[in-house]
Amino acid sequence: RGMYMRRFLHTARCSSQPALPSLAPRSALVEPSDLAALAALVQSAERLLLLTGAGLSTTSGIPDYRSPNGSYSKGHVPIQHREFVSDQSKRRRYWARSYVGYGYFSRARPNAAHFAVSALQERGLLRGGIITQNV
């Protein structure tokens, strides 16, 4: 997994396409004392599990799904597994949407959070695993 992440991050950094604009909402800066407390907690953990969602990638320009401005609110309803496996027209719709969206999503670049996850993984701190809702 670490090798895959290094290859992904290297490929994304070296791409000649312009990066996507951030879709992350403005938020307050993290206080240094809070960051220090988090770092101490991470370093002292015997098994650390990382649970992330779409917000991890919004700074990279990848839209979240269910926020007020997300894809779902714009009418992009997911194809359910049952529909995908039983209906050829649904599969065509799925692959057509994937093909059309590929150019946009291929411009996304890793952000600071992605690099942080990679660093935690490389240091062996994520022994509990990584669970993500990102697609």
Backbone torsions as a table, in degrees:
resi	resn	phi	psi	omega
1	ARG	NA	-41.6	-179.9
2	GLY	-61.4	-39.9	179.6
3	MET	-63.4	-42.2	179.1
4	TYR	-61.1	-45.4	-178.6
5	MET	-63.6	-42.7	178.1
6	ARG	-60.5	-43.5	-179.8
7	ARG	-63.9	-43.0	179.0
8	PHE	-61.5	-47.5	-177.8
9	LEU	-65.2	-40.4	178.3
10	HIS	-63.9	-46.5	-179.7
11	THR	-61.3	-43.4	-178.5
12	ALA	-66.4	-38.2	179.0
13	ARG	-67.6	-32.6	-173.9
14	CYS	-92.0	0.7	-178.5
15	SER	-68.9	145.7	-179.4
16	SER	-89.7	-7.8	-179.9
17	GLN	-77.4	148.5	178.2
18	PRO	-68.1	145.7	179.7
19	ALA	-70.7	158.7	176.6
20	LEU	-78.1	152.4	175.6
21	PRO	-72.7	151.3	179.4
22	SER	-65.6	140.0	174.2
23	LEU	-109.6	7.0	-177.8
24	ALA	-74.7	137.8	176.7
25	PRO	-69.5	153.0	176.5
26	ARG	-64.6	142.2	178.0
27	SER	-147.1	164.6	179.4
28	ALA	-68.4	151.1	176.4
29	LEU	-70.2	151.1	178.5
30	VAL	-76.3	134.2	177.9
31	GLU	-70.7	139.2	179.3
32	PRO	-55.3	-35.4	-179.7
33	SER	-67.9	-36.0	177.2
34	ASP	-68.1	-40.1	178.6
35	LEU	-64.7	-41.2	178.2
36	ALA	-63.6	-40.9	178.4
37	ALA	-64.3	-41.2	177.6
38	LEU	-64.3	-43.5	179.5
39	ALA	-61.2	-41.8	178.8
40	ALA	-64.1	-41.6	178.4
41	LEU	-62.6	-45.8	-179.9
42	VAL	-62.7	-45.7	-177.0
43	GLN	-68.1	-26.3	-178.4
44	SER	-91.3	-8.9	-176.3
45	ALA	-71.8	137.3	175.2
46	GLU	-77.7	-42.4	176.5
47	ARG	-134.6	122.4	-178.2
48	LEU	-113.1	128.9	175.8
49	LEU	-110.2	129.3	177.8
50	LEU	-102.8	122.4	178.1
51	LEU	-116.5	117.3	-177.8
52	THR	-125.1	167.8	175.6
53	GLY	-134.8	-165.3	-176.0
54	ALA	-63.6	-25.4	-179.5
55	GLY	-59.8	-23.9	178.3
56	LEU	-61.6	-30.0	-173.8
57	SER	-107.4	-1.9	-178.2
58	THR	-65.4	-31.8	177.4
59	THR	-65.0	-23.4	177.4
60	SER	-84.5	-1.2	179.0
61	GLY	93.4	5.6	177.8
62	ILE	-89.1	118.8	-175.7
63	PRO	-69.3	147.1	172.8
64	ASP	-77.3	179.6	-170.7
65	TYR	-105.0	-45.8	-170.0
66	ARG	-106.9	3.0	178.5
67	SER	-70.2	170.4	179.3
68	PRO	-55.7	-28.0	179.0
69	ASN	-106.4	10.1	-177.0
70	GLY	-75.7	171.9	-176.6
71	SER	-59.4	-39.8	-178.0
72	TYR	-62.2	-40.0	-179.3
73	SER	-69.2	-15.0	178.2
74	LYS	-95.3	7.7	176.0
75	GLY	96.6	5.0	177.9
76	HIS	-83.9	93.5	-177.5
77	VAL	-89.1	134.0	-178.6
78	PRO	-67.8	152.6	173.9
79	ILE	-87.2	125.1	179.3
80	GLN	-75.5	151.2	-178.1
81	HIS	-54.8	-45.1	-179.3
82	ARG	-56.9	-44.4	178.5
83	GLU	-64.9	-43.1	-177.5
84	PHE	-60.3	-45.7	-176.1
85	VAL	-79.5	-19.6	-175.4
86	SER	-106.8	-9.8	-172.9
87	ASP	-132.6	112.1	-177.4
88	GLN	-61.2	-35.9	179.9
89	SER	-65.8	-33.6	176.9
90	LYS	-68.5	-39.2	177.2
91	ARG	-64.0	-42.1	178.6
92	ARG	-61.7	-43.6	178.4
93	ARG	-60.6	-44.9	179.7
94	TYR	-58.8	-50.8	-176.9
95	TRP	-69.6	-32.9	177.0
96	ALA	-65.5	-44.4	177.6
97	ARG	-63.4	-39.3	178.6
98	SER	-63.6	-42.3	-179.2
99	TYR	-65.0	-45.3	-179.2
100	VAL	-64.8	-40.3	-177.4
101	GLY	-78.5	-14.8	-174.9
102	TYR	-58.4	-44.5	-178.9
103	GLY	-58.3	-40.8	179.1
104	TYR	-67.3	-53.0	-174.8
105	PHE	-69.5	-24.6	179.7
106	SER	-70.1	-13.1	177.4
107	ARG	-85.1	-8.9	-179.3
108	ALA	-65.4	144.0	178.8
109	ARG	-121.2	150.1	175.6
110	PRO	-60.5	146.0	177.3
111	ASN	-111.4	-177.1	-177.2
112	ALA	-56.9	-37.1	179.8
113	ALA	-65.5	-41.2	177.5
114	HIS	-61.7	-42.7	178.8
115	PHE	-65.0	-36.3	178.1
116	ALA	-65.7	-43.0	177.5
117	VAL	-61.4	-43.9	178.9
118	SER	-60.4	-43.4	179.6
119	ALA	-64.0	-42.1	177.3
120	LEU	-61.2	-41.7	179.9
121	GLN	-66.2	-44.7	-179.5
122	GLU	-62.2	-33.1	179.9
123	ARG	-81.9	-2.0	178.8
124	GLY	76.5	19.2	-176.9
125	LEU	-85.2	-13.7	-177.5
126	LEU	-99.0	52.3	-179.5
127	ARG	-67.2	-20.6	177.5
128	GLY	-81.0	-14.8	177.3
129	GLY	106.3	-179.6	177.2
130	ILE	-128.2	128.1	174.5
131	ILE	-120.9	125.5	-178.7
132	THR	-132.3	148.4	176.0
133	GLN	-95.8	-6.6	179.4
134	ASN	-64.6	147.1	178.9
135	VAL	-115.1	NA	NA
